[in-house]
Amino acid sequence: MANTASAVKEADNQQHKKSSGKVGSAFRKVGRYLKDQATEQSHSALYLSPPSREPQNAIRYPSQTNHQHFDEKEDDLVKKILVLDGAGYSLGSAPPAYTPTLSPFANGMMDASGTDLFRDVRRHQYASDNILQSYDVLRPQRDGSDSNGEDKDKYWLVYIHGGYFRDPKVDSTSFRPAIILLEEANSHSQPQPRSNSSTTTHSQLSTTATDTIAGYVSLNYRLSPHPAYPQDPQSTPSYTLNNARWPNQPNDILLALQHLHKTYPGSTRYILVGHSVGATLAFIAALQASEHTIAPPCAVLGVSGIYDYPLIHRTNPGYEDMTRNAMSPETYEEASPALYPLHEYRKRWIEVEDSRNDKPRRKVVVLAHSRDDGLVSWDQVEEMRKVFNRDGAEDDCRCELVELKGKHNQIWEEGIELVWAITRTVDLLRS
């Protein structure tokens, strides 16, 4: 009996040490997290701490990445401590709120007279696995809505950049030229002609749109590896590693929209705009949003978009290696918006009940493309248009093809053609 009692006591001691170790470890992690948050507040121009530390790894947000997570029980303990500490983190909600910080858009966003075009420019981190899980918000000076951006007569523009899922030089700031053109046209502006056009001016195209825009949002999302920018997984911090695989990219778009709508409730009335593979992600997000209780977009604008991956591999065989870099061949069709039938769009997007209205609003699809694109052939937009040109589709979803002028990247680099497509989309929503 004595030996048994001694053994039980020893086991209890071991268990106590083990539990104490876990609690201590959890508190240390909380301490690091709180310290990082304090650092964030004192360095408003930064949205991450220096590379020597990884604040994103302090508390993990549930995702489909392969990054190492805490032991499940320890993770739960950390969350309980944070709740008790007042941070309010709970499983399935947004990650611990990183202090909204200065966006790369903040510099130089003024008109010719030196007046700030925006009253609120900031960056938000919507998840904590990667530095690229962020979005930028710009609120115009002329916008009269409240701090949440709620105005039933206005729309938010949400932009998704391209770059074939891998180009680190194409990010949320690629929306900047179009934003500046839109706002300058509204404030004073010397008319700027569209590319190769002497009759239609930029001012004529954009002023009606800007009166209807409550805010601009430009999303970042996790990227796949790029051979021109190699990273060593052993020495590269996990939160800067570009190793995304489908469906990480569309999952990030949904997470960003969820975070955006929670932070700015008025943003649930929005137009989803995507360029190149950003157009892919825009239509996939429209299909998936309601499944995740996310407000669906009022309109989707695809610009220079890729909508059918098997098709683009036939017309441009060299592209398949780039696609395979971001997804497995088994997901090519799943990632191709043009391969979803109209009844899927009806069920999952077009006819989804809208809590903001008594009945679903008629949705708008605009497909904007240039015959001189040079990278994505015209047959992509033709395949996508076929989906929405079925009999009866016009009753609940209006689809229009807008022909642009210029090369693939010129569309966003100069911004004028993108402004033209945005303006047309807004006009269709208002008509």
Contacts in CASP RR format, 6 or more apart in sequence:
PFRMAT RR
TARGET T0000
AUTHOR 0000-0000-0000
METHOD contacts of the structure
MODEL  1
MANTASAVKEADNQQHKKSSGKVGSAFRKVGRYLKDQATEQSHSALYLSP
PSREPQNAIRYPSQTNHQHFDEKEDDLVKKILVLDGAGYSLGSAPPAYTP
TLSPFANGMMDASGTDLFRDVRRHQYASDNILQSYDVLRPQRDGSDSNGE
DKDKYWLVYIHGGYFRDPKVDSTSFRPAIILLEEANSHSQPQPRSNSSTT
THSQLSTTATDTIAGYVSLNYRLSPHPAYPQDPQSTPSYTLNNARWPNQP
NDILLALQHLHKTYPGSTRYILVGHSVGATLAFIAALQASEHTIAPPCAV
LGVSGIYDYPLIHRTNPGYEDMTRNAMSPETYEEASPALYPLHEYRKRWI
EVEDSRNDKPRRKVVVLAHSRDDGLVSWDQVEEMRKVFNRDGAEDDCRCE
LVELKGKHNQIWEEGIELVWAITRTVDLLRS
22 71 0 8 1.000
22 73 0 8 1.000
22 74 0 8 1.000
22 77 0 8 1.000
23 77 0 8 1.000
25 74 0 8 1.000
26 74 0 8 1.000
26 77 0 8 1.000
26 78 0 8 1.000
26 81 0 8 1.000
27 81 0 8 1.000
29 58 0 8 1.000
29 59 0 8 1.000
29 70 0 8 1.000
29 78 0 8 1.000
30 58 0 8 1.000
30 78 0 8 1.000
30 81 0 8 1.000
30 82 0 8 1.000
30 85 0 8 1.000
32 55 0 8 1.000
32 58 0 8 1.000
33 55 0 8 1.000
33 58 0 8 1.000
33 59 0 8 1.000
33 82 0 8 1.000
33 96 0 8 1.000
34 85 0 8 1.000
36 49 0 8 1.000
36 53 0 8 1.000
36 55 0 8 1.000
36 58 0 8 1.000
37 55 0 8 1.000
37 96 0 8 1.000
37 98 0 8 1.000
37 99 0 8 1.000
39 49 0 8 1.000
39 55 0 8 1.000
40 46 0 8 1.000
40 47 0 8 1.000
40 49 0 8 1.000
40 55 0 8 1.000
40 98 0 8 1.000
40 99 0 8 1.000
40 101 0 8 1.000
41 99 0 8 1.000
43 49 0 8 1.000
44 99 0 8 1.000
44 101 0 8 1.000
44 102 0 8 1.000
45 101 0 8 1.000
45 102 0 8 1.000
46 101 0 8 1.000
46 102 0 8 1.000
47 98 0 8 1.000
47 101 0 8 1.000
47 102 0 8 1.000
47 123 0 8 1.000
47 125 0 8 1.000
47 134 0 8 1.000
48 55 0 8 1.000
48 56 0 8 1.000
48 131 0 8 1.000
48 239 0 8 1.000
49 55 0 8 1.000
51 237 0 8 1.000
51 240 0 8 1.000
54 237 0 8 1.000
54 238 0 8 1.000
54 239 0 8 1.000
56 128 0 8 1.000
56 129 0 8 1.000
56 130 0 8 1.000
56 131 0 8 1.000
56 239 0 8 1.000
57 67 0 8 1.000
57 128 0 8 1.000
57 238 0 8 1.000
57 239 0 8 1.000
59 78 0 8 1.000
59 79 0 8 1.000
59 82 0 8 1.000
59 89 0 8 1.000
59 95 0 8 1.000
59 96 0 8 1.000
59 128 0 8 1.000
60 67 0 8 1.000
60 69 0 8 1.000
60 70 0 8 1.000
60 75 0 8 1.000
60 128 0 8 1.000
60 129 0 8 1.000
61 94 0 8 1.000
61 95 0 8 1.000
61 127 0 8 1.000
61 128 0 8 1.000
61 129 0 8 1.000
62 91 0 8 1.000
62 92 0 8 1.000
63 127 0 8 1.000
63 129 0 8 1.000
63 248 0 8 1.000
63 251 0 8 1.000
63 255 0 8 1.000
64 247 0 8 1.000
64 248 0 8 1.000
64 251 0 8 1.000
65 129 0 8 1.000
65 130 0 8 1.000
65 222 0 8 1.000
65 244 0 8 1.000
65 248 0 8 1.000
66 243 0 8 1.000
67 129 0 8 1.000
67 238 0 8 1.000
69 75 0 8 1.000
70 78 0 8 1.000
76 91 0 8 1.000
79 89 0 8 1.000
79 90 0 8 1.000
79 91 0 8 1.000
82 88 0 8 1.000
82 89 0 8 1.000
82 96 0 8 1.000
83 89 0 8 1.000
83 90 0 8 1.000
87 96 0 8 1.000
88 96 0 8 1.000
89 95 0 8 1.000
89 96 0 8 1.000
94 126 0 8 1.000
94 258 0 8 1.000
94 259 0 8 1.000
94 262 0 8 1.000
95 125 0 8 1.000
95 126 0 8 1.000
95 127 0 8 1.000
95 128 0 8 1.000
96 128 0 8 1.000
98 124 0 8 1.000
98 125 0 8 1.000
98 128 0 8 1.000
100 122 0 8 1.000
100 123 0 8 1.000
100 124 0 8 1.000
101 122 0 8 1.000
101 123 0 8 1.000
102 121 0 8 1.000
102 122 0 8 1.000
102 123 0 8 1.000
103 121 0 8 1.000
103 122 0 8 1.000
103 123 0 8 1.000
103 136 0 8 1.000
103 137 0 8 1.000
103 138 0 8 1.000
104 123 0 8 1.000
104 136 0 8 1.000
104 172 0 8 1.000
104 173 0 8 1.000
105 118 0 8 1.000
105 121 0 8 1.000
105 136 0 8 1.000
105 138 0 8 1.000
105 173 0 8 1.000
105 176 0 8 1.000
105 179 0 8 1.000
105 218 0 8 1.000
106 121 0 8 1.000
106 122 0 8 1.000
109 116 0 8 1.000
109 117 0 8 1.000
109 118 0 8 1.000
109 121 0 8 1.000
109 138 0 8 1.000
109 179 0 8 1.000
109 180 0 8 1.000
110 116 0 8 1.000
110 117 0 8 1.000
111 117 0 8 1.000
111 183 0 8 1.000
111 184 0 8 1.000
111 187 0 8 1.000
111 188 0 8 1.000
111 189 0 8 1.000
112 184 0 8 1.000
112 188 0 8 1.000
113 188 0 8 1.000
115 141 0 8 1.000
115 187 0 8 1.000
116 141 0 8 1.000
117 140 0 8 1.000
117 141 0 8 1.000
117 180 0 8 1.000
117 183 0 8 1.000
117 184 0 8 1.000
117 187 0 8 1.000
118 138 0 8 1.000
118 139 0 8 1.000
118 140 0 8 1.000
118 141 0 8 1.000
118 183 0 8 1.000
119 139 0 8 1.000
119 140 0 8 1.000
119 141 0 8 1.000
119 143 0 8 1.000
120 137 0 8 1.000
120 138 0 8 1.000
120 139 0 8 1.000
121 136 0 8 1.000
121 137 0 8 1.000
121 138 0 8 1.000
121 139 0 8 1.000
122 136 0 8 1.000
122 137 0 8 1.000
123 134 0 8 1.000
123 135 0 8 1.000
123 136 0 8 1.000
123 137 0 8 1.000
124 134 0 8 1.000
124 135 0 8 1.000
124 136 0 8 1.000
124 137 0 8 1.000
124 259 0 8 1.000
124 260 0 8 1.000
124 263 0 8 1.000
125 133 0 8 1.000
125 134 0 8 1.000
126 133 0 8 1.000
126 134 0 8 1.000
126 135 0 8 1.000
126 252 0 8 1.000
126 255 0 8 1.000
126 256 0 8 1.000
126 258 0 8 1.000
126 259 0 8 1.000
126 260 0 8 1.000
127 133 0 8 1.000
127 252 0 8 1.000
127 255 0 8 1.000
127 259 0 8 1.000
128 239 0 8 1.000
129 222 0 8 1.000
129 238 0 8 1.000
129 239 0 8 1.000
130 222 0 8 1.000
130 239 0 8 1.000
130 240 0 8 1.000
130 241 0 8 1.000
130 244 0 8 1.000
131 239 0 8 1.000
131 240 0 8 1.000
132 171 0 8 1.000
132 220 0 8 1.000
132 221 0 8 1.000
132 222 0 8 1.000
132 223 0 8 1.000
132 242 0 8 1.000
132 252 0 8 1.000
133 220 0 8 1.000
133 221 0 8 1.000
133 222 0 8 1.000
133 252 0 8 1.000
133 255 0 8 1.000
133 256 0 8 1.000
134 172 0 8 1.000
134 220 0 8 1.000
135 172 0 8 1.000
135 217 0 8 1.000
135 218 0 8 1.000
135 219 0 8 1.000
135 220 0 8 1.000
135 256 0 8 1.000
135 259 0 8 1.000
135 260 0 8 1.000
136 172 0 8 1.000
136 173 0 8 1.000
136 217 0 8 1.000
136 218 0 8 1.000
137 215 0 8 1.000
137 216 0 8 1.000
137 217 0 8 1.000
137 260 0 8 1.000
137 264 0 8 1.000
138 179 0 8 1.000
138 215 0 8 1.000
138 216 0 8 1.000
138 217 0 8 1.000
139 149 0 8 1.000
139 214 0 8 1.000
139 215 0 8 1.000
140 183 0 8 1.000
140 186 0 8 1.000
140 210 0 8 1.000
140 213 0 8 1.000
140 214 0 8 1.000
140 215 0 8 1.000
140 216 0 8 1.000
142 186 0 8 1.000
142 187 0 8 1.000
142 210 0 8 1.000
143 149 0 8 1.000
143 151 0 8 1.000
143 154 0 8 1.000
143 213 0 8 1.000
143 214 0 8 1.000
143 215 0 8 1.000
144 151 0 8 1.000
145 151 0 8 1.000
145 154 0 8 1.000
145 214 0 8 1.000
145 266 0 8 1.000
148 264 0 8 1.000
148 265 0 8 1.000
148 266 0 8 1.000
149 156 0 8 1.000
149 214 0 8 1.000
149 215 0 8 1.000
149 264 0 8 1.000
149 265 0 8 1.000
149 266 0 8 1.000
149 267 0 8 1.000
150 265 0 8 1.000
150 266 0 8 1.000
151 214 0 8 1.000
151 266 0 8 1.000
152 269 0 8 1.000
152 356 0 8 1.000
153 212 0 8 1.000
154 212 0 8 1.000
154 213 0 8 1.000
154 214 0 8 1.000
154 215 0 8 1.000
154 269 0 8 1.000
155 212 0 8 1.000
155 213 0 8 1.000
155 214 0 8 1.000
155 269 0 8 1.000
155 270 0 8 1.000
155 271 0 8 1.000
155 298 0 8 1.000
155 426 0 8 1.000
155 429 0 8 1.000
156 213 0 8 1.000
156 214 0 8 1.000
156 215 0 8 1.000
156 216 0 8 1.000
156 217 0 8 1.000
156 264 0 8 1.000
156 266 0 8 1.000
156 267 0 8 1.000
156 269 0 8 1.000
156 270 0 8 1.000
156 271 0 8 1.000
157 213 0 8 1.000
157 215 0 8 1.000
157 216 0 8 1.000
157 217 0 8 1.000
157 270 0 8 1.000
157 271 0 8 1.000
157 273 0 8 1.000
157 422 0 8 1.000
158 217 0 8 1.000
158 218 0 8 1.000
158 219 0 8 1.000
158 257 0 8 1.000
158 260 0 8 1.000
158 267 0 8 1.000
158 270 0 8 1.000
158 271 0 8 1.000
158 272 0 8 1.000
158 273 0 8 1.000
158 297 0 8 1.000
159 172 0 8 1.000
159 175 0 8 1.000
159 216 0 8 1.000
159 217 0 8 1.000
159 218 0 8 1.000
159 219 0 8 1.000
159 273 0 8 1.000
159 274 0 8 1.000
159 275 0 8 1.000
160 219 0 8 1.000
160 221 0 8 1.000
160 253 0 8 1.000
160 272 0 8 1.000
160 273 0 8 1.000
160 274 0 8 1.000
160 275 0 8 1.000
160 278 0 8 1.000
160 279 0 8 1.000
160 281 0 8 1.000
160 282 0 8 1.000
160 285 0 8 1.000
161 170 0 8 1.000
161 171 0 8 1.000
161 172 0 8 1.000
161 174 0 8 1.000
161 175 0 8 1.000
161 218 0 8 1.000
161 219 0 8 1.000
161 220 0 8 1.000
161 274 0 8 1.000
161 275 0 8 1.000
161 278 0 8 1.000
161 412 0 8 1.000
162 170 0 8 1.000
162 174 0 8 1.000
162 274 0 8 1.000
162 275 0 8 1.000
162 276 0 8 1.000
162 277 0 8 1.000
162 278 0 8 1.000
163 170 0 8 1.000
163 276 0 8 1.000
163 277 0 8 1.000
164 276 0 8 1.000
164 277 0 8 1.000
164 319 0 8 1.000
164 322 0 8 1.000
164 323 0 8 1.000
164 326 0 8 1.000
165 223 0 8 1.000
165 224 0 8 1.000
165 244 0 8 1.000
165 249 0 8 1.000
165 277 0 8 1.000
165 322 0 8 1.000
165 325 0 8 1.000
165 326 0 8 1.000
165 327 0 8 1.000
166 223 0 8 1.000
166 224 0 8 1.000
166 225 0 8 1.000
166 226 0 8 1.000
166 242 0 8 1.000
166 322 0 8 1.000
166 325 0 8 1.000
166 326 0 8 1.000
167 223 0 8 1.000
167 226 0 8 1.000
168 223 0 8 1.000
168 226 0 8 1.000
168 229 0 8 1.000
168 242 0 8 1.000
171 220 0 8 1.000
172 218 0 8 1.000
172 219 0 8 1.000
172 220 0 8 1.000
173 218 0 8 1.000
174 218 0 8 1.000
174 275 0 8 1.000
174 412 0 8 1.000
174 413 0 8 1.000
175 216 0 8 1.000
175 218 0 8 1.000
175 412 0 8 1.000
176 218 0 8 1.000
177 412 0 8 1.000
177 413 0 8 1.000
177 414 0 8 1.000
177 415 0 8 1.000
177 418 0 8 1.000
178 412 0 8 1.000
178 415 0 8 1.000
178 418 0 8 1.000
178 419 0 8 1.000
178 422 0 8 1.000
179 216 0 8 1.000
181 192 0 8 1.000
181 202 0 8 1.000
181 206 0 8 1.000
181 415 0 8 1.000
181 416 0 8 1.000
181 419 0 8 1.000
182 206 0 8 1.000
182 209 0 8 1.000
182 210 0 8 1.000
182 213 0 8 1.000
182 419 0 8 1.000
182 422 0 8 1.000
183 210 0 8 1.000
185 202 0 8 1.000
185 203 0 8 1.000
185 205 0 8 1.000
185 206 0 8 1.000
185 207 0 8 1.000
185 210 0 8 1.000
185 419 0 8 1.000
186 206 0 8 1.000
186 207 0 8 1.000
186 210 0 8 1.000
186 211 0 8 1.000
189 202 0 8 1.000
189 203 0 8 1.000
190 203 0 8 1.000
191 201 0 8 1.000
191 202 0 8 1.000
191 203 0 8 1.000
191 204 0 8 1.000
192 201 0 8 1.000
192 202 0 8 1.000
192 203 0 8 1.000
192 416 0 8 1.000
193 199 0 8 1.000
193 200 0 8 1.000
193 201 0 8 1.000
193 202 0 8 1.000
193 416 0 8 1.000
194 200 0 8 1.000
194 201 0 8 1.000
194 202 0 8 1.000
194 205 0 8 1.000
194 405 0 8 1.000
194 416 0 8 1.000
194 417 0 8 1.000
194 420 0 8 1.000
195 405 0 8 1.000
195 406 0 8 1.000
195 410 0 8 1.000
195 414 0 8 1.000
195 416 0 8 1.000
195 417 0 8 1.000
196 405 0 8 1.000
196 406 0 8 1.000
197 405 0 8 1.000
202 416 0 8 1.000
202 419 0 8 1.000
205 419 0 8 1.000
205 420 0 8 1.000
205 423 0 8 1.000
206 419 0 8 1.000
206 422 0 8 1.000
206 423 0 8 1.000
208 423 0 8 1.000
208 426 0 8 1.000
208 427 0 8 1.000
209 419 0 8 1.000
209 422 0 8 1.000
209 423 0 8 1.000
209 426 0 8 1.000
209 427 0 8 1.000
212 426 0 8 1.000
212 429 0 8 1.000
212 430 0 8 1.000
213 426 0 8 1.000
214 266 0 8 1.000
214 267 0 8 1.000
214 269 0 8 1.000
215 267 0 8 1.000
217 260 0 8 1.000
217 267 0 8 1.000
217 270 0 8 1.000
219 252 0 8 1.000
219 253 0 8 1.000
219 256 0 8 1.000
221 244 0 8 1.000
221 248 0 8 1.000
221 249 0 8 1.000
221 252 0 8 1.000
221 253 0 8 1.000
221 256 0 8 1.000
221 281 0 8 1.000
222 242 0 8 1.000
222 243 0 8 1.000
222 244 0 8 1.000
222 248 0 8 1.000
222 249 0 8 1.000
222 252 0 8 1.000
223 242 0 8 1.000
223 244 0 8 1.000
224 242 0 8 1.000
224 243 0 8 1.000
224 244 0 8 1.000
224 245 0 8 1.000
224 325 0 8 1.000
224 326 0 8 1.000
225 231 0 8 1.000
225 242 0 8 1.000
225 243 0 8 1.000
225 325 0 8 1.000
226 242 0 8 1.000
229 242 0 8 1.000
231 240 0 8 1.000
231 241 0 8 1.000
231 242 0 8 1.000
233 241 0 8 1.000
233 243 0 8 1.000
244 252 0 8 1.000
244 326 0 8 1.000
245 326 0 8 1.000
245 327 0 8 1.000
245 328 0 8 1.000
246 326 0 8 1.000
246 327 0 8 1.000
246 328 0 8 1.000
246 331 0 8 1.000
246 334 0 8 1.000
246 335 0 8 1.000
247 331 0 8 1.000
247 334 0 8 1.000
249 281 0 8 1.000
249 326 0 8 1.000
250 281 0 8 1.000
250 284 0 8 1.000
250 285 0 8 1.000
250 288 0 8 1.000
253 281 0 8 1.000
253 282 0 8 1.000
253 284 0 8 1.000
253 285 0 8 1.000
254 285 0 8 1.000
254 288 0 8 1.000
254 289 0 8 1.000
254 292 0 8 1.000
254 294 0 8 1.000
257 285 0 8 1.000
257 289 0 8 1.000
257 294 0 8 1.000
257 295 0 8 1.000
258 292 0 8 1.000
258 294 0 8 1.000
260 267 0 8 1.000
261 267 0 8 1.000
261 268 0 8 1.000
261 294 0 8 1.000
261 295 0 8 1.000
268 295 0 8 1.000
268 356 0 8 1.000
269 295 0 8 1.000
269 298 0 8 1.000
269 356 0 8 1.000
270 295 0 8 1.000
270 297 0 8 1.000
270 298 0 8 1.000
271 297 0 8 1.000
271 298 0 8 1.000
271 299 0 8 1.000
271 300 0 8 1.000
271 301 0 8 1.000
271 422 0 8 1.000
271 425 0 8 1.000
271 426 0 8 1.000
271 429 0 8 1.000
272 282 0 8 1.000
272 285 0 8 1.000
272 286 0 8 1.000
272 297 0 8 1.000
272 299 0 8 1.000
272 300 0 8 1.000
272 301 0 8 1.000
273 282 0 8 1.000
273 300 0 8 1.000
273 301 0 8 1.000
273 302 0 8 1.000
273 303 0 8 1.000
273 418 0 8 1.000
273 421 0 8 1.000
273 422 0 8 1.000
273 425 0 8 1.000
274 281 0 8 1.000
274 282 0 8 1.000
274 301 0 8 1.000
274 302 0 8 1.000
274 303 0 8 1.000
274 305 0 8 1.000
275 302 0 8 1.000
275 303 0 8 1.000
275 304 0 8 1.000
275 305 0 8 1.000
275 411 0 8 1.000
275 412 0 8 1.000
275 418 0 8 1.000
276 303 0 8 1.000
276 304 0 8 1.000
276 305 0 8 1.000
276 306 0 8 1.000
276 375 0 8 1.000
276 376 0 8 1.000
276 408 0 8 1.000
277 305 0 8 1.000
277 306 0 8 1.000
278 302 0 8 1.000
278 305 0 8 1.000
279 302 0 8 1.000
279 303 0 8 1.000
279 304 0 8 1.000
279 305 0 8 1.000
279 306 0 8 1.000
279 307 0 8 1.000
279 337 0 8 1.000
280 305 0 8 1.000
280 306 0 8 1.000
280 307 0 8 1.000
280 335 0 8 1.000
280 336 0 8 1.000
280 337 0 8 1.000
282 297 0 8 1.000
282 300 0 8 1.000
282 301 0 8 1.000
282 302 0 8 1.000
283 300 0 8 1.000
283 302 0 8 1.000
283 307 0 8 1.000
283 337 0 8 1.000
283 384 0 8 1.000
284 335 0 8 1.000
284 337 0 8 1.000
285 297 0 8 1.000
286 296 0 8 1.000
286 297 0 8 1.000
286 300 0 8 1.000
286 345 0 8 1.000
286 348 0 8 1.000
286 349 0 8 1.000
287 337 0 8 1.000
287 340 0 8 1.000
287 344 0 8 1.000
287 345 0 8 1.000
287 348 0 8 1.000
287 349 0 8 1.000
288 348 0 8 1.000
289 295 0 8 1.000
289 296 0 8 1.000
289 297 0 8 1.000
289 349 0 8 1.000
290 296 0 8 1.000
290 348 0 8 1.000
290 349 0 8 1.000
290 352 0 8 1.000
291 348 0 8 1.000
295 354 0 8 1.000
295 355 0 8 1.000
295 356 0 8 1.000
296 349 0 8 1.000
296 352 0 8 1.000
296 354 0 8 1.000
296 363 0 8 1.000
297 363 0 8 1.000
298 361 0 8 1.000
298 363 0 8 1.000
298 364 0 8 1.000
298 429 0 8 1.000
299 363 0 8 1.000
299 364 0 8 1.000
299 365 0 8 1.000
299 366 0 8 1.000
299 425 0 8 1.000
299 428 0 8 1.000
299 429 0 8 1.000
300 363 0 8 1.000
300 364 0 8 1.000
300 365 0 8 1.000
300 366 0 8 1.000
301 366 0 8 1.000
301 368 0 8 1.000
301 421 0 8 1.000
301 422 0 8 1.000
301 425 0 8 1.000
302 366 0 8 1.000
302 367 0 8 1.000
302 368 0 8 1.000
302 421 0 8 1.000
303 368 0 8 1.000
303 369 0 8 1.000
303 404 0 8 1.000
303 411 0 8 1.000
303 412 0 8 1.000
303 418 0 8 1.000
303 421 0 8 1.000
304 368 0 8 1.000
304 369 0 8 1.000
304 370 0 8 1.000
304 373 0 8 1.000
304 375 0 8 1.000
304 376 0 8 1.000
304 404 0 8 1.000
304 408 0 8 1.000
304 411 0 8 1.000
305 369 0 8 1.000
305 376 0 8 1.000
305 380 0 8 1.000
305 381 0 8 1.000
305 384 0 8 1.000
306 312 0 8 1.000
306 376 0 8 1.000
306 380 0 8 1.000
307 336 0 8 1.000
307 337 0 8 1.000
307 338 0 8 1.000
307 380 0 8 1.000
307 381 0 8 1.000
307 383 0 8 1.000
307 384 0 8 1.000
308 336 0 8 1.000
308 337 0 8 1.000
308 338 0 8 1.000
308 339 0 8 1.000
308 380 0 8 1.000
308 383 0 8 1.000
308 384 0 8 1.000
309 323 0 8 1.000
309 332 0 8 1.000
309 333 0 8 1.000
309 335 0 8 1.000
309 336 0 8 1.000
310 332 0 8 1.000
310 333 0 8 1.000
310 336 0 8 1.000
310 339 0 8 1.000
311 336 0 8 1.000
311 338 0 8 1.000
311 379 0 8 1.000
311 380 0 8 1.000
311 383 0 8 1.000
312 319 0 8 1.000
312 323 0 8 1.000
312 376 0 8 1.000
312 377 0 8 1.000
312 380 0 8 1.000
313 319 0 8 1.000
313 320 0 8 1.000
313 323 0 8 1.000
313 332 0 8 1.000
315 377 0 8 1.000
315 379 0 8 1.000
316 377 0 8 1.000
323 332 0 8 1.000
327 335 0 8 1.000
333 339 0 8 1.000
337 384 0 8 1.000
337 387 0 8 1.000
338 380 0 8 1.000
338 383 0 8 1.000
338 384 0 8 1.000
338 386 0 8 1.000
338 387 0 8 1.000
340 387 0 8 1.000
341 387 0 8 1.000
342 387 0 8 1.000
342 388 0 8 1.000
342 390 0 8 1.000
342 393 0 8 1.000
345 387 0 8 1.000
345 388 0 8 1.000
345 397 0 8 1.000
346 396 0 8 1.000
346 397 0 8 1.000
349 363 0 8 1.000
350 360 0 8 1.000
350 363 0 8 1.000
350 396 0 8 1.000
350 397 0 8 1.000
351 360 0 8 1.000
351 396 0 8 1.000
352 360 0 8 1.000
353 359 0 8 1.000
353 360 0 8 1.000
354 360 0 8 1.000
354 361 0 8 1.000
360 396 0 8 1.000
362 395 0 8 1.000
362 396 0 8 1.000
362 397 0 8 1.000
362 398 0 8 1.000
363 396 0 8 1.000
363 397 0 8 1.000
363 398 0 8 1.000
364 397 0 8 1.000
364 398 0 8 1.000
364 399 0 8 1.000
364 400 0 8 1.000
364 425 0 8 1.000
364 428 0 8 1.000
364 429 0 8 1.000
365 388 0 8 1.000
365 397 0 8 1.000
365 398 0 8 1.000
365 399 0 8 1.000
365 400 0 8 1.000
366 399 0 8 1.000
366 400 0 8 1.000
366 401 0 8 1.000
366 402 0 8 1.000
366 421 0 8 1.000
366 424 0 8 1.000
366 425 0 8 1.000
366 428 0 8 1.000
367 381 0 8 1.000
367 384 0 8 1.000
367 385 0 8 1.000
367 399 0 8 1.000
367 400 0 8 1.000
367 401 0 8 1.000
367 402 0 8 1.000
368 401 0 8 1.000
368 402 0 8 1.000
368 403 0 8 1.000
368 404 0 8 1.000
368 417 0 8 1.000
368 420 0 8 1.000
368 421 0 8 1.000
368 424 0 8 1.000
369 376 0 8 1.000
369 378 0 8 1.000
369 380 0 8 1.000
369 381 0 8 1.000
369 401 0 8 1.000
369 402 0 8 1.000
369 403 0 8 1.000
369 404 0 8 1.000
370 403 0 8 1.000
370 404 0 8 1.000
370 405 0 8 1.000
370 406 0 8 1.000
370 407 0 8 1.000
370 408 0 8 1.000
370 411 0 8 1.000
370 417 0 8 1.000
371 378 0 8 1.000
371 403 0 8 1.000
372 405 0 8 1.000
372 406 0 8 1.000
372 407 0 8 1.000
373 406 0 8 1.000
373 407 0 8 1.000
373 408 0 8 1.000
374 407 0 8 1.000
374 408 0 8 1.000
375 407 0 8 1.000
375 408 0 8 1.000
375 409 0 8 1.000
376 408 0 8 1.000
381 401 0 8 1.000
385 399 0 8 1.000
385 401 0 8 1.000
388 397 0 8 1.000
388 399 0 8 1.000
389 399 0 8 1.000
393 399 0 8 1.000
398 428 0 8 1.000
400 424 0 8 1.000
400 428 0 8 1.000
402 420 0 8 1.000
402 421 0 8 1.000
402 424 0 8 1.000
404 411 0 8 1.000
404 417 0 8 1.000
404 420 0 8 1.000
404 421 0 8 1.000
405 417 0 8 1.000
406 417 0 8 1.000
410 417 0 8 1.000
411 417 0 8 1.000
411 418 0 8 1.000
412 418 0 8 1.000
END
